[in-house]
Amino acid sequence: MAEYIIETENLNFEYSKGRKVLNNISIKVPKGSIYGFLGPNGAGKSTTMRLLTGIIPEQGNAIKLFNQALIEQLPLVFNKIGSLVESPALYLHLSGLDNLRYIAKLRGISEDKIKETLELVDLAKDGDRKAKQYSLGMKQRLAIAMALLSEPELLLLDEPVNGLDPNGIIEIRKLLVKLNKERGVTIFVSSHLLSEIEKMCTHVGIINKGTLQFEGTMAALSEKSSFSKIQVTIDDAEQWYEKLKSEYPTIQLISNHQFTLEIGSKTQIPGFIKNLTEQNALLYEVKILDGLEEWFLTITDEKN
């Protein structure tokens, strides 16, 4: 049987009576996984994170960490947890090194771990620079270093790449994969970016409007997208739209030169193209769209 580091069973939460933010959320995060908690803004991700870290107390007894009720382990359980849930609490007038020294002193951690942790997050060369001189991505890595000082078994990160440029996003992704593979840290990371979750996570839970829509491995998530969506650039798209709409009811006219439609699988695309060319269609491009992304947008209502 799989060992779960985080388990919630019918987790509910409301900020005020009648305003339910989480509705029967049951998640299982396997030990050693990178678990992506995915959903649009306002779905309930941050509230779940705050409940898991004890920032807000749970309204019941639905959360287990390390196979034991969270409420029975407070506050000692946080010796095994590193978290970055609110905005990073950095002292900008201090160097990266001194920020870590302060946290080490506050938490009773040996300063011997500081150099190693800075190297781990690729900030060893910038340790003497003041944090106010850091880029946003460097500040985020310093905040993660602060969470890693106690050598946690579990790392909880709420939207860690939010606001970062592409290079900053790649740096954080590489760091998390490295922590997971080399240190065996279980990582629970929330995000609204499907593309990032796809690239680094082993497991995923999708939440929308306070309800869990899906939970499983990334492989199982990929199977949810059983169709292929294609975008066709063609001469006189309106004429072809009329000809094809009875056979392909999902067809959508984009412009006079373009339409999209869902086709059973990628293996059917060559036959579809051959059929059009045999009817003398002036076909310029057939582009395969991301079926998984389309499915995700559908279940999270982001297309409506």
C-alpha positions in Angstrom: 0.0 0.0 0.0 1.2 3.5 -0.8 2.3 5.7 2.1 0.6 9.1 2.2 2.3 12.1 3.7 -0.8 14.3 3.3 -4.4 13.0 3.5 -7.6 14.9 3.8 -11.0 13.3 4.2 -14.0 15.4 3.3 -12.2 18.6 4.2 -14.7 21.5 4.4 -14.2 25.2 5.2 -16.2 28.3 5.3 -15.1 31.9 6.2 -18.6 32.9 7.1 -21.9 31.0 7.4 -23.2 30.1 4.0 -19.9 30.9 2.2 -18.4 27.5 1.7 -14.8 27.8 0.2 -14.0 24.0 0.3 -16.5 21.3 -0.2 -15.6 17.7 0.8 -12.0 17.8 -0.4 -10.3 14.4 -0.2 -6.7 14.3 -1.4 -3.9 11.7 -1.0 -0.3 12.8 -1.5 2.1 9.8 -1.8 5.4 10.0 0.0 8.2 10.9 -2.4 5.9 12.5 -5.0 5.7 16.0 -6.5 2.0 16.7 -6.2 0.5 19.5 -8.2 -2.6 21.2 -6.7 -4.0 22.8 -9.8 -6.9 25.2 -10.3 -7.8 28.7 -11.4 -7.5 31.7 -9.1 -10.1 31.6 -6.4 -10.6 27.8 -6.6 -9.6 27.2 -3.0 -5.9 26.3 -3.4 -4.6 28.9 -1.0 -7.2 28.2 1.6 -6.2 24.5 1.5 -2.6 25.5 1.9 -3.3 27.7 4.9 -5.2 24.9 6.5 -2.4 22.4 5.9 0.2 24.8 7.4 -2.0 25.8 10.4 -2.2 29.4 9.4 -5.9 29.0 9.7 -7.4 26.3 12.0 -9.4 23.6 10.4 -13.1 23.4 11.2 -13.1 19.7 12.1 -10.6 16.9 12.1 -10.1 16.1 8.4 -6.4 16.6 7.9 -3.7 14.0 8.4 0.0 14.6 8.0 2.5 11.7 8.3 -0.4 9.3 9.0 -1.6 11.2 12.1 -4.2 13.9 12.7 -2.7 17.4 12.2 -4.5 18.7 15.2 -2.8 16.2 17.5 0.7 17.1 16.3 0.7 20.9 16.6 3.1 22.6 16.7 5.9 20.0 16.6 4.9 18.6 13.2 6.3 21.7 11.6 9.8 20.6 12.4 9.3 18.2 9.5 7.7 20.7 7.2 9.0 23.6 5.1 6.5 26.0 3.6 6.2 29.1 1.5 2.5 30.0 1.5 2.3 33.8 2.1 4.6 36.3 0.4 8.3 35.6 1.3 9.2 37.3 4.6 12.6 38.5 3.6 14.7 41.1 5.3 15.7 43.1 2.3 18.3 45.2 4.1 20.2 42.0 5.0 22.2 39.7 2.8 21.0 36.3 1.7 23.4 34.8 4.1 22.2 36.9 7.1 18.6 36.1 6.2 19.4 32.4 6.6 21.4 33.1 9.8 18.4 34.9 11.3 16.1 31.9 10.5 18.6 29.4 11.8 18.9 31.3 15.1 15.1 31.7 15.4 14.5 27.9 14.8 17.5 26.6 16.7 19.2 25.2 13.6 22.9 24.9 13.3 24.5 27.5 11.1 26.6 24.8 9.5 23.7 24.0 7.2 23.5 27.5 5.7 26.3 27.2 3.1 25.0 23.9 1.9 21.5 25.2 1.6 22.6 28.3 -0.4 24.5 26.0 -2.8 21.4 23.8 -3.1 19.3 26.8 -4.3 22.2 28.1 -6.5 22.7 31.3 -4.4 26.2 30.5 -3.0 27.8 33.2 -5.1 25.2 35.8 -4.1 25.1 35.0 -0.4 26.8 38.3 0.6 24.6 40.5 -1.6 21.6 42.3 0.0 18.3 40.6 -0.7 16.9 43.9 -2.1 19.4 43.5 -4.9 18.1 40.1 -5.8 15.8 39.4 -8.8 12.3 38.1 -8.1 13.4 34.6 -8.9 16.4 34.9 -6.6 14.2 36.1 -3.8 11.9 33.2 -4.3 14.8 30.8 -4.2 16.1 32.4 -1.0 12.6 32.0 0.5 12.7 28.3 -0.4 16.2 28.1 1.1 14.7 29.4 4.4 12.0 26.7 4.2 14.7 24.0 3.6 17.1 24.9 6.5 15.4 22.4 8.8 15.8 19.6 6.2 12.0 19.0 5.9 10.5 15.8 4.7 7.6 17.8 3.2 7.7 21.1 1.3 4.4 23.1 0.8 4.6 25.8 -1.8 1.7 28.1 -2.8 2.1 29.4 -6.4 5.9 29.5 -6.2 6.4 30.7 -9.8 3.7 33.4 -9.7 5.0 36.6 -11.3 8.3 35.1 -12.4 9.8 35.5 -15.9 10.4 32.4 -18.0 13.9 31.9 -16.7 12.8 32.3 -13.1 10.1 29.7 -13.7 12.6 27.2 -15.2 15.0 27.8 -12.2 12.3 27.0 -9.6 11.1 24.0 -11.6 14.6 22.5 -11.8 15.2 23.2 -8.1 12.0 21.4 -7.1 12.8 18.3 -9.2 16.3 18.3 -7.8 15.0 18.4 -4.2 12.6 15.6 -4.9 15.1 13.3 -6.7 18.3 14.0 -4.7 16.8 14.6 -1.2 13.6 12.6 -1.4 11.5 15.6 -0.3 7.8 15.2 -0.9 6.6 18.4 -2.5 3.0 19.8 -2.5 2.8 22.7 -4.9 -0.2 24.7 -5.9 -0.4 26.4 -9.3 -2.9 27.7 -11.9 -0.5 26.8 -14.7 -1.2 23.4 -16.2 2.0 23.6 -18.3 4.2 23.9 -15.3 2.5 21.1 -13.4 2.8 18.8 -16.4 6.6 19.4 -16.6 7.5 18.5 -13.0 4.7 16.7 -11.1 4.1 13.0 -10.6 0.6 13.4 -9.3 -2.1 16.0 -9.6 -5.3 17.2 -8.0 -7.5 19.6 -9.8 -9.8 21.9 -7.8 -12.5 24.3 -9.0 -15.0 26.3 -7.0 -14.0 24.5 -3.8 -14.6 21.0 -5.3 -12.0 18.4 -6.3 -12.6 17.6 -10.0 -9.8 15.1 -10.5 -7.0 13.3 -8.6 -4.4 10.8 -9.9 -1.1 10.4 -11.6 0.0 12.6 -14.5 -0.3 9.6 -16.8 -4.0 9.1 -15.7 -4.6 12.8 -16.3 -3.2 12.6 -19.8 -5.6 9.8 -20.6 -8.5 12.2 -19.8 -7.7 13.9 -23.0 -9.0 11.1 -25.3 -9.5 13.4 -28.3 -7.3 15.5 -30.5 -8.3 19.0 -31.3 -7.0 20.4 -34.6 -6.9 23.9 -36.1 -7.2 24.0 -39.8 -6.1 26.9 -42.0 -7.8 26.5 -45.4 -9.2 28.6 -48.2 -12.9 29.5 -47.8 -13.2 28.0 -44.3 -16.9 28.9 -44.2 -17.7 26.6 -47.1 -15.9 23.7 -45.4 -17.5 24.5 -42.1 -20.9 23.9 -43.7 -19.8 20.7 -45.4 -18.2 19.2 -42.2 -20.5 20.3 -39.4 -22.8 17.2 -39.7 -19.8 14.8 -39.4 -17.9 16.9 -36.8 -20.4 18.6 -34.5 -17.6 20.3 -32.5 -16.3 22.3 -35.5 -16.0 26.0 -34.8 -15.4 28.7 -37.4 -12.6 31.0 -36.3 -12.3 33.2 -39.5 -12.8 32.9 -43.2 -9.5 30.9 -43.4 -9.6 28.9 -40.2 -11.7 26.5 -38.1 -11.1 24.1 -35.3 -12.6 20.7 -34.6 -12.2 17.6 -32.3 -11.2 14.4 -34.0 -11.2 11.0 -32.4 -7.4 10.6 -32.2 -4.2 11.7 -33.8 -4.2 8.6 -36.0 -7.3 9.9 -37.8 -5.7 13.2 -38.8 -3.9 11.9 -42.0 -7.2 10.4 -43.3 -9.0 13.7 -42.6 -6.3 15.7 -44.5 -6.5 13.2 -47.4 -10.2 13.5 -47.6 -10.0 17.3 -47.9 -7.3 17.3 -50.5 -9.2 14.7 -52.6 -12.0 17.3 -52.6 -9.6 19.9 -54.0 -9.4 21.9 -50.7 -6.7 24.5 -50.7 -5.2 23.4 -47.3 -2.4 25.5 -45.8 -1.9 24.2 -42.3 -3.2 21.6 -39.8 -2.1 22.3 -36.3 -2.7 19.9 -33.3 -3.9 21.8 -30.3 -3.3 20.5 -26.7 -6.3 18.2 -25.9 -5.3 18.1 -22.3 -5.3 21.8 -21.9 -8.7 22.0 -23.7 -10.1 19.4 -21.2 -8.6 21.3 -18.2 -10.2 24.6 -19.4 -13.5 22.9 -19.8 -13.7 21.4 -16.3 -12.5 24.7 -14.7 -14.9 26.8 -16.7 -12.1 29.1 -17.9 -13.4 29.1 -21.4 -16.8 30.4 -20.3 
